[in-house]
Amino acid sequence: MICSSLEEVRSNIDRIDDEIIKLIAERTDYVKQASTFKKSENGVKAPNRVETVIQKVREKASAYGANPDMVETLYREMISSFINMEMDEFKKTQG
């Protein structure tokens, strides 16, 4: 979509941000659920799974025309935050 003003650009960015935040909230619910199925802290950290996810998002970024390095950076930060949250949830259920 070609925008005709800065306001239109910002409006579209705001709309996209709203959708991204909704999806992050949905992902959060699934991460919390995942912690109930894991049996150890290493299972929560799941380094092999992290690298699998990173590889997938890099491929999708390329396919969709996004910068794979930027997407990887964003995902690594997001995953790190989710792992911390999931670890807290895991400890609650184990403690």
N, C-alpha and C positions, 0 to 999 in steps of 0.2 A: 504494500500500500504506500503510495506516495502522498505525503502530507503537504498541505499548503501553508502551514504556519508552525511556529515553535509551540504554540499552545496545543495544536493538534498532535504534534509529536509527543509532548508531555502527557497529554491525555491518554494516548495509546500506551506509553510506558507505564503510567499508573494502572491502566487496565491489566496489563501483563503482570505487573507486580502483584496485583490482587490475586490473580490466578496462581502465580508462583507460591504465594504465602498459603493459599488454600491447599495446594499440593504438598507443601512442607508439613502442614498440620496433619494431613492425611498420612503422610509417611511416618510422622511421629507416632501416630496410633499403632501402626504396624511394627515399628521398632520396639515400642513398649511390649507388644504382644510377643515379639521374638524373644525377649529376655526370659519369658516364662518357659521356653522350650530348651534353653541352653543350660548345660550342666556344669560349666566352669567359667572362670574369668577369661581363659584363653578362647573359649567358645564365643564369648561376647566380643572379644577383640577381633577374632576371625580374620587374621591377616591375609590368608589366601582369598577369602571372599572379597575383601577390600580391593585387592589387585584385580580380581575378575570384574568387579563393578567399574573400576577405573578404566580398564581396557574397553569395556562396553561403551562407557560414556564418551571416551575419546573417539571411538568409531562412529557413534551417533553424531557427535559434534561435527566430524568431517562430513558426514552424509548430509547434515542439515545446513552446512555452511558456517558453523560457529568455529571459533578458535579452539582447537583441542587442548592446548596448553592452559588457556584460561578456564575452560570447563573442568579440566583435571584439578586445577588449583581450587576452584570453587567446591568441587565434590570432595576433595581431600579434607577441606575445612569443615564442610557439612558432615561428612562421615565421622570425623574426629569428635565433633560436638554430639552426634548421635551415639557414638560409642560411650562417651562420658555419661550421657543420660541413661543409656541402657545398662551401664555398669551400676549406676545408682539403683535402678529398678531391680537388677539381678541381686544386689546385696540386700535389698529389702525383702525379697522373697526367700533368700537363703538364710537371713539372719534371724 
